[in-house]
Amino acid sequence: MLHDRRIPCTRTNIDHLVVTTAGVWVIDAKRYKGRLEVRVEGGILRRVERLIVGRRDCTALVDGALDQAAIVRDLVGDLRVVCALCFVDADWPLVGGAFSTRGVHVLWPKRLVKLLRDDLLGEAPLTTTDVARMRGVLAAALPPA
């Protein structure tokens, strides 16, 4: 795992990177309050998904997470990159709750841990040596913030 990594030539950082035998997880942690939902607007030709937290439109968080994942994808090549927004203080329903929008997992910390564990049990294109090497590549390209 790598924490709080700076993206060179920008003012942005990546909160957490987790390199597993199945790929790389890009995790953006947020401390927002309110109920999370995806609102779908438009019709068949102009479908737009918006991330809503409480009453605020937080779709820009999804855009930012996708941008971070694209940067990591450029660094790791063909390796699988998974993107997640992890909301720490959000209001989650008792049943269900976690969802994906535009390929970004939106969830809470315990649910994220479960997905990471499940990912480790799945297909493993990398060896532990490959994981260490990939972690080194990411650490060198994305210095601590």
C-alpha positions in Angstrom: 0.0 0.0 0.0 1.1 3.6 -0.7 -0.6 6.5 1.0 -0.9 10.2 0.1 1.0 10.3 -3.2 1.5 13.5 -5.1 0.8 13.6 -8.8 3.8 15.5 -10.3 3.1 18.8 -12.0 -0.3 19.1 -10.3 -1.8 20.1 -7.0 -3.6 16.8 -6.7 -2.8 13.7 -4.7 -3.9 10.1 -4.6 -5.0 9.2 -1.1 -4.3 5.4 -1.3 -2.9 3.0 -3.7 -3.2 -0.8 -3.1 -1.2 -3.1 -5.3 -2.6 -6.7 -5.2 -1.9 -9.8 -7.2 -5.0 -8.9 -9.2 -4.2 -5.3 -10.0 -4.0 -1.8 -8.6 -6.7 -0.1 -6.6 -6.9 3.7 -6.6 -8.8 4.8 -3.5 -9.9 8.4 -2.8 -11.1 8.8 0.8 -13.8 11.4 1.6 -15.2 12.6 4.9 -18.6 13.8 3.8 -21.9 13.7 5.7 -25.3 12.9 4.1 -27.0 10.1 2.1 -25.3 9.0 -1.1 -27.1 8.3 -4.3 -26.7 8.3 -8.0 -29.2 10.4 -10.0 -29.7 9.5 -13.6 -30.7 12.3 -15.8 -31.5 12.5 -19.5 -32.8 9.8 -21.8 -31.3 7.1 -23.9 -29.0 9.3 -25.9 -28.0 11.7 -23.2 -27.8 9.7 -20.0 -25.9 11.5 -17.2 -25.1 10.0 -13.8 -24.7 12.4 -11.0 -23.2 11.6 -7.6 -25.3 13.3 -4.9 -24.2 13.5 -1.2 -27.0 14.9 0.9 -28.2 17.7 -1.4 -24.8 18.5 -3.0 -23.8 17.4 -6.5 -20.5 15.7 -6.0 -20.1 14.4 -9.5 -16.7 16.2 -9.7 -15.4 13.6 -7.2 -16.1 10.8 -9.7 -14.3 12.8 -12.4 -11.3 13.3 -10.2 -11.2 9.6 -9.2 -11.3 8.7 -12.9 -8.5 11.1 -13.7 -6.4 9.6 -10.9 -7.1 6.1 -12.2 -6.0 7.2 -15.7 -2.7 8.5 -14.4 -2.0 5.2 -12.6 -3.1 3.2 -15.7 -0.5 5.1 -17.7 2.1 4.0 -15.2 1.1 0.3 -14.9 0.3 -0.4 -18.6 -2.0 -3.4 -19.2 -2.5 -4.2 -15.5 -6.0 -3.9 -14.2 -6.8 -0.6 -12.3 -9.8 -0.4 -10.1 -11.1 2.9 -8.8 -13.0 3.6 -5.5 -14.4 6.5 -3.6 -14.6 5.6 0.1 -16.9 7.8 2.1 -16.1 7.6 5.8 -18.9 9.5 7.5 -21.7 9.2 5.0 -25.2 8.1 5.8 -25.5 4.5 4.4 -28.7 2.5 4.4 -28.8 -0.7 6.5 -29.3 -2.9 3.4 -27.4 -2.5 0.2 -25.9 1.0 -0.2 -22.7 0.5 -2.1 -22.9 1.2 -5.8 -20.8 2.0 -8.9 -21.1 5.0 -11.2 -19.1 5.3 -14.4 -16.9 2.4 -13.3 -16.0 3.9 -9.9 -17.0 2.0 -6.7 -18.7 4.2 -4.2 -18.7 2.6 -0.7 -17.7 2.7 3.0 -14.5 1.5 4.6 -15.6 -2.0 5.7 -17.2 -2.7 2.3 -13.9 -1.6 0.6 -12.0 -4.1 2.8 -14.4 -6.8 1.7 -13.9 -6.0 -2.0 -10.1 -5.9 -1.6 -10.2 -9.3 0.1 -12.5 -10.7 -2.6 -10.1 -9.3 -5.2 -7.2 -11.2 -3.6 -9.1 -14.5 -3.9 -9.8 -13.9 -7.6 -7.7 -14.2 -10.7 -4.0 -13.4 -9.9 -1.9 -12.3 -12.9 0.8 -11.0 -10.7 3.2 -12.8 -8.4 4.3 -11.3 -5.1 7.5 -10.3 -6.7 5.6 -8.5 -9.4 3.5 -6.7 -6.7 6.7 -5.5 -5.0 8.1 -4.3 -8.4 4.9 -2.5 -9.3 4.8 -0.9 -5.9 8.3 0.4 -6.5 7.3 1.8 -10.0 4.3 3.6 -8.4 6.4 4.9 -5.5 9.1 6.3 -7.8 6.6 8.0 -10.1 4.3 9.3 -7.4 6.3 10.8 -4.6 4.9 11.3 -1.1 2.8 14.5 -0.8 
